[in-house]
Amino acid sequence: MSAGNRSMAKKKSLVMKFGGTSVGTPEAIERAARIVADSLERWPHTTVVLSALSGVTNLLLEGAHKAADGDVSVAEAAADELLERHHHTIEELGIDPAVQRSLFAEIDQLIGEFRNFCEAIGVLGEATPRALDTVGSLGERLSVRIFAAVLDRMGIPAEAIEASRLIITDSNFLAAHPDWTATRRQVSKHLVPVLERGTVPVVTGFMGANPAGVITTMGRGGSDFSAAILAAALQADEVWIWTDVDGVMTADPRIVPNARTIPTLSYLELAELAYFGAKVLHPKTIRPVIEAGIGLAIRNTFEPSARGTRLLAKGASSSEQTVKAVTSIRGQVLITIEGSGMLGVPGVAARAFGAVAQTGTNVILISQASSEQSISFAVSADSAETVISAIETTFSIELMNREIDRVWASEEVVIVTVVGAGMRHTPGVAARVFSALGEHRVNVIAIAQGSSEVAISLVVAAKDMELTVRSLHDLI
């Protein structure tokens, strides 16, 4: 442990992450700032990780993509809108006029960078992953400056810090992974001293930088992951993810009106929910928190007194409840490779998934019949054509010799997942699930269950999604 981190260990340390809706309006920013202020007595070392204002990242990336298509006017309109919105936000927050002028200058400079980037993208006719990371991270670079100024106005010393100084990653643009050794070194050097002098660091979420200092991002929703990375590097006691819901729900309340907040979840339960479509937490957030033994809570910025959801320590049992939540991922298709020539032939799956990996496509679910004559896996619908082409190229000889009959994609499907640690070693759970679906005449296209036994995933037609989720939620 570094000297800085040893000193940190004497005081309770908290990392708070606020999502886009939590800082989407001047009123929301004020509310989030009060939450930080209220925490400081109990948590003297509080680090804030911030998303961009709601909708800002979409505007930035849309401008870049349109510029690549030759239409720079969309980026110009986006820049004007961003300038007006951030200026209006600053004006509404009652910040000291001198500080306002300084903020306006910084905001204008950053949005000017956006204009310049989009002009360059327009000339090149291509928005590279590297360029998209630079453009996409501008929203967080804008928001942290405003939030730090609000805390200062409240009498709380604060400093806006860009995570490119703290989180060192590989060069896998759009989905970067942290270099833990380099990140711990940077956090000890640049973040710990800020906390030690009684200042609240307000850090950009979502972004980092490679060893050359080039901006990278952890992918959409990556601010949660940023908070977990910083918490692990700081050896913090807790991470609180502030969002616009009361925690993890038993189902999407837009589908199931009587869905309710789950008070506690185990590591495995939350990992399955985050992976299979629960939007409340980025899937990569969980591992660094668990490995560092850090407490995690998901709470509602707009109802700060609500209990929210807490993650229990690894191995802890959240309850004896068999089924705790039902979640879904839309916009998927099943890709199937089938043929009698596959029977007993080693390496077919390895070659198939190697081909998929080369396209950069994520496989959500895999199902294979014991006959070995077909393999099915789910991918996003918009990547189906690319995936099929890659597999057909890989198996061109087998297709020509009829050892593989065909490679095809289903109509759009939905993956519905039932999650609950109480399902482990509990006889009859699958029977209850399929009985519930049978009663509502829902056809199950494919099934997958991991060895953890914490989740069962079902593939159903897109039209059956809401009926499936409601039927299975009745089992809770």
C-alpha positions as CSV (number, residue, x, y, z in Angstrom):
1,M,0.0,0.0,0.0
2,S,1.4,3.4,-0.9
3,A,1.9,6.1,1.7
4,G,-1.0,8.1,0.3
5,N,-3.3,5.1,0.5
6,R,-2.2,4.2,4.0
7,S,-3.1,7.7,5.1
8,M,-6.4,7.4,3.3
9,A,-7.2,4.2,5.2
10,K,-7.5,6.3,8.5
11,K,-10.7,8.0,7.2
12,K,-13.8,6.5,5.8
13,S,-13.8,6.7,2.0
14,L,-16.7,6.8,-0.3
15,V,-17.1,7.0,-4.1
16,M,-20.4,8.4,-5.4
17,K,-21.4,8.1,-9.1
18,F,-24.2,10.2,-10.5
19,G,-25.8,9.3,-13.8
20,G,-26.9,11.6,-16.6
21,T,-30.5,12.0,-15.3
22,S,-29.1,12.7,-11.8
23,V,-27.4,15.8,-13.3
24,G,-29.7,16.4,-16.2
25,T,-31.1,19.8,-15.1
26,P,-30.0,22.6,-12.8
27,E,-32.4,21.3,-10.2
28,A,-31.0,17.8,-10.4
29,I,-27.5,19.1,-10.1
30,E,-28.4,21.1,-7.0
31,R,-30.0,17.9,-5.5
32,A,-27.0,15.8,-6.3
33,A,-24.7,18.4,-4.8
34,R,-26.7,18.4,-1.5
35,I,-26.4,14.7,-1.4
36,V,-22.6,15.1,-1.5
37,A,-22.7,17.8,1.1
38,D,-24.8,15.7,3.4
39,S,-22.4,12.7,3.1
40,L,-19.2,14.6,4.1
41,E,-19.6,14.4,7.8
42,R,-19.8,10.7,7.8
43,W,-17.6,10.2,4.7
44,P,-14.7,12.8,5.0
45,H,-13.0,11.4,1.9
46,T,-15.7,11.5,-0.8
47,T,-14.9,11.2,-4.5
48,V,-17.6,12.1,-7.0
49,V,-17.8,10.4,-10.5
50,L,-20.0,12.1,-13.0
51,S,-21.7,11.3,-16.2
52,A,-22.5,13.8,-18.9
53,L,-25.8,15.7,-18.6
54,S,-28.6,13.5,-19.9
55,G,-28.7,13.3,-23.6
56,V,-25.4,15.1,-24.2
57,T,-23.4,12.0,-25.2
58,N,-26.0,11.0,-27.8
59,L,-25.8,14.5,-29.3
60,L,-22.0,14.4,-29.5
61,L,-21.9,11.0,-31.1
62,E,-24.7,11.6,-33.5
63,G,-22.9,14.8,-34.6
64,A,-19.7,12.8,-35.2
65,H,-21.4,10.0,-37.1
66,K,-23.3,12.5,-39.3
67,A,-20.1,14.3,-40.0
68,A,-18.6,11.1,-41.2
69,D,-21.5,10.7,-43.6
70,G,-20.7,14.2,-45.0
71,D,-23.3,16.2,-43.1
72,V,-21.5,18.5,-40.7
73,S,-24.6,20.6,-40.2
74,V,-25.9,18.2,-37.6
75,A,-22.7,18.6,-35.6
76,E,-23.0,22.4,-35.9
77,A,-26.6,22.3,-34.6
78,A,-25.5,20.0,-31.8
79,A,-22.7,22.3,-30.8
80,D,-25.1,25.3,-30.7
81,E,-27.6,23.3,-28.6
82,L,-24.8,22.1,-26.2
83,L,-23.5,25.6,-25.8
84,E,-26.9,27.0,-25.0
85,R,-27.8,24.2,-22.6
86,H,-24.6,24.4,-20.6
87,H,-24.6,28.2,-20.4
88,H,-28.2,28.1,-19.3
89,T,-27.4,25.5,-16.6
90,I,-24.5,27.6,-15.3
91,E,-26.7,30.7,-15.2
92,E,-29.5,28.9,-13.3
93,L,-27.2,27.5,-10.6
94,G,-26.4,30.9,-9.0
95,I,-22.6,30.6,-9.4
96,D,-20.5,33.7,-8.7
97,P,-20.3,35.9,-11.8
98,A,-16.5,35.7,-11.9
99,V,-16.6,31.9,-11.7
100,Q,-19.4,32.0,-14.3
101,R,-17.1,33.8,-16.8
102,S,-14.3,31.3,-16.3
103,L,-16.8,28.4,-16.7
104,F,-18.2,29.9,-19.9
105,A,-14.7,30.2,-21.3
106,E,-13.9,26.5,-20.5
107,I,-17.3,25.3,-21.9
108,D,-16.8,27.4,-25.1
109,Q,-13.3,25.9,-25.6
110,L,-14.5,22.3,-25.2
111,I,-17.5,22.7,-27.5
112,G,-15.1,24.4,-29.9
113,E,-13.0,21.2,-29.8
114,F,-16.1,19.3,-30.7
115,R,-16.7,21.5,-33.7
116,N,-13.1,21.0,-34.9
117,F,-13.2,17.3,-34.4
118,C,-16.4,17.0,-36.4
119,E,-14.9,19.1,-39.2
120,A,-11.9,16.8,-39.3
121,I,-14.1,13.8,-39.3
122,G,-16.1,15.3,-42.2
123,V,-13.0,15.8,-44.2
124,L,-11.8,12.3,-43.6
125,G,-15.2,10.8,-44.1
126,E,-14.7,8.4,-41.3
127,A,-15.4,8.4,-37.5
128,T,-12.7,6.1,-36.1
129,P,-13.1,4.5,-32.7
130,R,-10.3,6.7,-31.4
131,A,-12.1,9.8,-32.7
132,L,-15.5,8.7,-31.2
133,D,-13.9,8.2,-27.8
134,T,-12.5,11.7,-27.9
135,V,-15.8,13.2,-29.0
136,G,-17.9,11.0,-26.7
137,S,-16.0,11.9,-23.6
138,L,-16.6,15.7,-24.0
139,G,-19.9,15.5,-22.1
140,E,-18.2,14.4,-18.9
141,R,-15.5,17.0,-19.3
142,L,-18.2,19.6,-19.4
143,S,-20.3,18.4,-16.5
144,V,-17.5,18.0,-13.9
145,R,-16.5,21.6,-14.3
146,I,-20.1,22.8,-13.5
147,F,-20.6,20.4,-10.6
148,A,-17.3,21.3,-9.0
149,A,-18.3,25.0,-9.2
150,V,-21.6,24.3,-7.5
151,L,-19.9,22.5,-4.6
152,D,-17.5,25.5,-4.3
153,R,-20.5,27.8,-4.2
154,M,-21.9,25.7,-1.3
155,G,-18.6,26.2,0.6
156,I,-17.3,22.8,-0.2
157,P,-13.8,22.9,-1.8
158,A,-14.0,20.8,-5.0
159,E,-11.7,20.1,-8.0
160,A,-12.8,18.9,-11.4
161,I,-10.4,16.2,-12.6
162,E,-10.4,14.4,-15.9
163,A,-10.0,10.7,-15.5
164,S,-7.4,10.6,-18.4
165,R,-5.0,11.6,-15.6
166,L,-6.1,8.7,-13.3
167,I,-7.4,5.7,-15.2
168,I,-4.8,4.2,-17.6
169,T,-6.2,1.7,-20.1
170,D,-5.3,-0.3,-23.1
171,S,-5.9,1.1,-26.6
172,N,-9.1,-0.8,-27.2
173,F,-11.1,2.3,-28.1
174,L,-14.9,2.2,-27.3
175,A,-14.4,-0.6,-24.8
176,A,-11.1,0.0,-23.0
177,H,-9.9,-2.1,-20.1
178,P,-7.9,-0.6,-17.2
179,D,-4.2,-1.2,-16.5
180,W,-4.6,-1.7,-12.7
181,T,-1.0,-1.2,-11.8
182,A,-0.7,2.1,-13.7
183,T,-4.1,3.3,-12.5
184,R,-3.3,2.7,-8.9
185,R,0.0,4.6,-9.4
186,Q,-1.9,7.6,-11.0
187,V,-4.6,7.6,-8.4
188,S,-2.1,7.6,-5.6
189,K,-0.2,10.5,-7.3
190,H,-3.1,12.7,-8.4
191,L,-6.3,11.8,-6.5
192,V,-5.2,10.9,-3.0
193,P,-3.5,14.3,-2.3
194,V,-6.7,16.1,-3.4
195,L,-8.7,14.1,-0.8
196,E,-6.0,14.6,1.9
197,R,-6.3,18.4,1.7
198,G,-10.1,18.2,2.3
199,T,-11.1,18.8,-1.3
200,V,-13.9,16.8,-3.1
201,P,-12.6,15.5,-6.5
202,V,-15.2,15.6,-9.2
203,V,-14.0,13.1,-11.7
204,T,-15.2,12.4,-15.3
205,G,-16.9,9.0,-15.6
206,F,-16.7,6.8,-18.8
207,M,-13.2,7.8,-19.8
208,G,-9.6,7.1,-19.3
209,A,-6.4,7.3,-21.4
210,N,-3.9,4.9,-22.9
211,P,-0.2,5.1,-21.9
212,A,0.3,7.7,-24.7
213,G,-2.3,9.9,-23.1
214,V,-4.9,9.4,-25.9
215,I,-8.4,9.5,-24.5
216,T,-10.3,6.1,-24.3
217,T,-13.7,5.2,-23.0
218,M,-15.1,2.1,-21.2
219,G,-18.2,1.9,-23.5
220,R,-21.6,3.4,-23.0
221,G,-22.7,3.3,-19.4
222,G,-19.1,3.0,-18.4
223,S,-19.3,5.7,-15.7
224,D,-20.4,2.9,-13.2
225,F,-17.2,1.0,-14.2
226,S,-15.1,4.2,-13.7
227,A,-16.5,4.5,-10.2
228,A,-15.6,0.9,-9.4
229,I,-12.1,1.3,-10.8
230,L,-11.4,4.4,-8.7
231,A,-12.9,2.8,-5.6
232,A,-10.7,-0.2,-5.9
233,A,-7.6,1.9,-6.6
234,L,-8.4,4.1,-3.5
235,Q,-9.3,1.1,-1.4
236,A,-12.5,2.9,-0.6
237,D,-15.1,1.5,1.9
238,E,-18.2,2.0,-0.3
239,V,-19.4,2.8,-3.8
240,W,-22.9,4.4,-4.2
241,I,-24.4,4.5,-7.7
242,W,-27.0,7.3,-7.8
243,T,-29.6,6.9,-10.6
244,D,-33.2,7.7,-11.3
245,V,-34.8,4.6,-9.8
246,D,-35.0,3.2,-6.2
247,G,-32.5,0.4,-7.0
248,V,-32.6,-2.9,-8.8
249,M,-36.3,-3.8,-9.6
250,T,-37.8,-7.2,-9.8
251,A,-38.7,-6.4,-13.4
252,D,-38.9,-3.4,-15.7
253,P,-41.8,-1.4,-14.2
254,R,-42.8,-0.3,-17.7
255,I,-43.7,-3.9,-18.4
256,V,-44.7,-5.1,-14.9
257,P,-46.5,-2.2,-13.0
258,N,-46.2,-4.0,-9.7
259,A,-42.4,-4.5,-9.9
260,R,-40.7,-3.6,-6.7
261,T,-37.2,-2.8,-5.4
262,I,-35.0,-5.7,-4.4
263,P,-33.4,-4.7,-1.0
264,T,-30.3,-7.0,-1.3
265,L,-28.7,-9.0,-4.0
266,S,-25.8,-11.4,-4.0
267,Y,-22.8,-11.0,-6.3
268,L,-23.9,-13.7,-8.7
269,E,-27.5,-12.4,-8.8
270,L,-26.4,-8.8,-9.6
271,A,-23.9,-10.0,-12.2
272,E,-26.6,-12.0,-14.0
273,L,-29.1,-9.1,-13.9
274,A,-26.5,-6.6,-15.1
275,Y,-25.4,-8.9,-18.0
276,F,-28.9,-9.8,-19.0
277,G,-30.4,-6.4,-19.5
278,A,-30.9,-4.7,-16.1
279,K,-29.9,-1.1,-17.1
280,V,-29.3,0.1,-13.6
281,L,-25.7,-1.0,-13.5
282,H,-22.9,-1.5,-16.0
283,P,-21.9,-5.3,-16.0
284,K,-18.2,-4.6,-15.5
285,T,-18.8,-2.6,-12.3
286,I,-19.2,-5.7,-10.1
287,R,-15.9,-7.5,-10.3
288,P,-13.5,-4.8,-9.1
289,V,-15.9,-3.9,-6.2
290,I,-16.2,-7.6,-5.1
291,E,-12.5,-8.3,-5.5
292,A,-11.6,-5.3,-3.4
293,G,-14.2,-6.1,-0.7
294,I,-16.0,-2.8,-1.3
295,G,-19.7,-2.2,-0.4
296,L,-22.0,-1.3,-3.2
297,A,-25.4,0.4,-3.1
298,I,-27.7,1.6,-5.9
299,R,-29.8,4.5,-4.8
300,N,-32.3,7.1,-6.2
301,T,-31.1,10.7,-6.5
302,F,-34.6,11.9,-6.5
303,E,-35.6,9.8,-3.4
304,P,-32.3,9.8,-1.4
305,S,-34.0,8.5,1.8
306,A,-35.1,5.3,-0.1
307,R,-33.2,2.2,0.9
308,G,-32.2,1.2,-2.6
309,T,-30.4,-2.0,-3.3
310,R,-27.2,-3.3,-1.6
311,L,-24.8,-5.8,-3.0
312,L,-23.9,-8.4,-0.4
313,A,-20.4,-9.8,0.0
314,K,-19.3,-12.6,-2.3
315,G,-20.7,-15.9,-1.1
316,A,-23.3,-14.3,1.1
317,S,-26.9,-15.4,0.6
318,S,-29.4,-12.6,-0.1
319,S,-32.5,-14.6,0.8
320,E,-34.1,-18.0,0.4
321,Q,-36.4,-16.6,-2.2
322,T,-36.2,-18.8,-5.3
323,V,-36.9,-16.3,-8.0
324,K,-36.0,-12.7,-7.4
325,A,-36.1,-10.9,-10.7
326,V,-36.9,-11.2,-14.4
327,T,-35.1,-9.2,-17.0
328,S,-35.0,-9.1,-20.8
329,I,-32.8,-8.2,-23.7
330,R,-34.5,-7.1,-26.9
331,G,-33.3,-6.8,-30.4
332,Q,-31.6,-10.2,-30.7
333,V,-31.5,-12.9,-33.3
334,L,-30.5,-16.6,-33.0
335,I,-27.8,-17.6,-35.4
336,T,-27.8,-21.4,-36.1
337,I,-25.2,-23.5,-37.7
338,E,-26.6,-26.9,-38.6
339,G,-25.6,-30.1,-40.4
340,S,-25.1,-33.8,-39.9
341,G,-21.5,-33.5,-40.8
342,M,-20.8,-31.6,-37.5
343,L,-21.5,-34.8,-35.4
344,G,-18.4,-35.7,-33.5
345,V,-16.1,-33.3,-35.4
346,P,-13.8,-31.5,-32.9
347,G,-13.2,-27.8,-33.2
348,V,-16.5,-26.7,-34.9
349,A,-17.6,-24.5,-32.0
350,A,-14.1,-23.0,-31.6
351,R,-13.9,-22.1,-35.3
352,A,-17.5,-20.7,-35.3
353,F,-16.9,-18.4,-32.3
354,G,-13.5,-17.5,-33.5
355,A,-15.2,-16.2,-36.7
356,V,-17.7,-14.3,-34.6
357,A,-14.9,-12.8,-32.4
358,Q,-13.2,-11.5,-35.5
359,T,-16.2,-9.3,-36.3
360,G,-16.1,-7.8,-32.8
361,T,-19.6,-9.1,-32.0
362,N,-20.6,-10.1,-28.5
363,V,-22.4,-13.5,-28.1
364,I,-25.1,-13.1,-25.4
365,L,-26.3,-16.7,-25.1
366,I,-25.3,-20.2,-26.5
367,S,-27.4,-23.3,-26.9
368,Q,-26.4,-26.7,-28.4
369,A,-28.3,-29.9,-28.8
370,S,-26.7,-33.1,-27.4
371,S,-26.8,-34.5,-31.0
372,E,-24.1,-32.0,-31.9
373,Q,-25.9,-31.4,-35.2
374,S,-26.6,-27.7,-34.5
375,I,-25.2,-24.8,-32.5
376,S,-27.3,-21.7,-31.8
377,F,-26.2,-18.5,-30.3
378,A,-27.8,-15.0,-29.8
379,V,-26.3,-11.8,-31.1
380,S,-27.7,-8.3,-31.7
381,A,-30.0,-8.2,-34.7
382,D,-27.9,-5.4,-36.4
383,S,-24.8,-7.6,-36.4
384,A,-26.5,-10.8,-37.9
385,E,-25.5,-10.2,-41.5
386,T,-21.9,-9.6,-40.6
387,V,-21.7,-12.6,-38.4
388,I,-23.3,-15.0,-40.9
389,S,-20.9,-13.8,-43.6
390,A,-17.9,-14.4,-41.3
391,I,-19.1,-17.9,-40.4
392,E,-19.9,-18.8,-44.1
393,T,-16.4,-17.8,-45.0
394,T,-14.9,-19.9,-42.2
395,F,-16.9,-22.9,-43.1
396,S,-16.9,-22.5,-46.9
397,I,-15.5,-25.9,-47.6
398,E,-17.9,-27.6,-45.2
399,L,-20.8,-25.8,-46.8
400,M,-19.6,-26.8,-50.3
401,N,-19.3,-30.4,-49.2
402,R,-22.7,-30.3,-47.4
403,E,-21.1,-31.3,-44.1
404,I,-22.8,-28.1,-42.9
405,D,-26.2,-27.6,-44.4
406,R,-26.8,-23.9,-43.7
407,V,-26.1,-20.9,-41.5
408,W,-29.1,-18.8,-40.8
409,A,-30.7,-16.2,-38.6
410,S,-34.1,-16.3,-36.9
411,E,-36.6,-13.5,-36.8
412,E,-36.0,-11.0,-34.0
413,V,-36.1,-12.6,-30.6
414,V,-35.9,-11.6,-26.9
415,I,-33.8,-13.2,-24.2
416,V,-35.7,-13.4,-20.9
417,T,-33.8,-14.3,-17.8
418,V,-35.1,-15.5,-14.5
419,V,-32.6,-14.8,-11.6
420,G,-32.4,-15.9,-8.0
421,A,-29.8,-17.5,-5.9
422,G,-32.5,-19.6,-4.3
423,M,-32.8,-21.5,-7.5
424,R,-29.5,-23.3,-6.7
425,H,-30.2,-26.9,-5.8
426,T,-33.9,-26.3,-5.7
427,P,-35.8,-29.0,-7.5
428,G,-38.7,-28.1,-9.7
429,V,-37.7,-24.5,-10.6
430,A,-37.5,-25.2,-14.3
431,A,-40.8,-27.0,-14.2
432,R,-42.5,-24.0,-12.6
433,V,-41.0,-21.7,-15.2
434,F,-42.1,-23.8,-18.2
435,S,-45.5,-24.5,-16.6
436,A,-46.1,-20.7,-16.3
437,L,-45.2,-20.2,-19.9
438,G,-47.2,-23.1,-21.0
439,E,-50.3,-21.8,-19.3
440,H,-50.0,-18.6,-21.4
441,R,-49.1,-20.5,-24.6
442,V,-45.7,-19.0,-24.9
443,N,-43.3,-21.0,-27.2
444,V,-39.7,-21.2,-25.9
445,I,-37.3,-21.3,-28.8
446,A,-34.0,-22.0,-26.9
447,I,-32.8,-22.4,-23.3
448,A,-29.5,-21.8,-21.5
449,Q,-28.5,-22.2,-17.9
450,G,-25.1,-21.5,-16.4
451,S,-23.4,-23.9,-14.0
452,S,-23.9,-21.3,-11.2
453,E,-27.7,-22.2,-11.3
454,V,-28.5,-18.6,-10.4
455,A,-30.2,-17.9,-13.7
456,I,-32.2,-19.5,-16.5
457,S,-32.4,-17.8,-19.8
458,L,-35.1,-18.4,-22.4
459,V,-35.3,-17.2,-26.0
460,V,-38.8,-16.3,-27.1
461,A,-40.3,-14.4,-30.1
462,A,-40.2,-10.7,-29.8
463,K,-44.0,-10.5,-29.8
464,D,-44.1,-12.7,-26.7
465,M,-41.7,-10.6,-24.6
466,E,-44.1,-8.7,-22.3
467,L,-46.3,-11.7,-21.8
468,T,-43.3,-13.8,-20.9
469,V,-41.9,-11.3,-18.4
470,R,-45.2,-10.8,-16.7
471,S,-45.9,-14.6,-16.5
472,L,-42.5,-15.2,-14.9
473,H,-42.7,-12.3,-12.6
474,D,-45.8,-13.9,-11.0
475,L,-43.4,-16.6,-9.7
476,I,-41.7,-14.1,-7.4
